[in-house]
Amino acid sequence: MTLTVEAIYQEGVHKPVQPLPLQENESVRITVHSGRSLAEQTAGMMNWKGDAETLERLLAENEEDV
């Protein structure tokens, strides 16, 4: 069975916004798609001090060179 659900990430846990048709302790596989851009998601990890738009531009330029 494949489901696509909206969830909120709170206190280290993904919490679905509505009940799911799953049994207690049932194992599932989760794929996460964030609404944030790659630059917004990774800027903090690499200590980027600039704005997200500049980082987006630099990432796009790098992709063109590949």
C-alpha positions as CSV (number, residue, x, y, z in Angstrom):
1,M,0.0,0.0,0.0
2,T,1.3,3.5,-0.9
3,L,0.0,6.6,0.9
4,T,1.0,10.2,0.5
5,V,0.3,12.2,3.7
6,E,1.1,15.6,5.1
7,A,3.0,15.6,8.3
8,I,4.6,18.1,10.7
9,Y,8.1,17.6,12.1
10,Q,8.0,18.4,15.8
11,E,10.5,17.5,18.6
12,G,12.3,15.0,16.3
13,V,9.2,13.2,15.2
14,H,7.1,13.3,12.0
15,K,3.5,13.7,13.0
16,P,0.8,13.1,10.4
17,V,-1.8,15.8,10.3
18,Q,-4.6,13.2,10.0
19,P,-5.0,9.6,11.2
20,L,-3.4,6.8,9.1
21,P,-4.8,3.4,8.4
22,L,-1.9,1.6,10.1
23,Q,-1.6,-0.9,12.9
24,E,0.2,0.0,16.1
25,N,4.0,-0.7,15.7
26,E,3.6,-1.4,11.9
27,S,6.9,-0.8,10.1
28,V,6.7,1.8,7.2
29,R,9.2,3.4,4.8
30,I,9.1,7.2,4.7
31,T,10.3,9.5,1.9
32,V,10.5,13.1,2.9
33,H,9.9,16.0,0.5
34,S,10.5,19.4,2.2
35,G,8.9,22.6,0.9
36,R,12.2,24.4,1.3
37,S,14.8,24.7,-1.4
38,L,18.1,22.8,-1.3
39,A,19.9,26.0,-0.4
40,E,17.5,26.7,2.5
41,Q,17.9,23.2,3.8
42,T,21.7,23.0,3.6
43,A,22.8,26.6,4.4
44,G,23.0,26.0,8.1
45,M,24.9,22.7,7.7
46,M,27.7,24.5,5.8
47,N,27.7,27.7,7.9
48,W,26.6,29.8,5.0
49,K,26.5,33.5,6.1
50,G,24.8,34.9,2.9
51,D,21.2,34.9,1.9
52,A,19.4,31.9,0.4
53,E,18.9,33.7,-3.0
54,T,22.7,34.0,-3.5
55,L,23.3,30.4,-2.5
56,E,20.5,29.3,-5.0
57,R,22.3,31.3,-7.7
58,L,25.6,29.7,-6.9
59,L,24.2,26.2,-6.9
60,A,22.4,26.8,-10.2
61,E,25.6,28.1,-11.8
62,N,27.5,25.0,-10.5
63,E,24.9,22.7,-12.1
64,E,25.3,24.4,-15.4
65,D,29.1,23.8,-15.3
66,V,28.6,20.0,-14.7
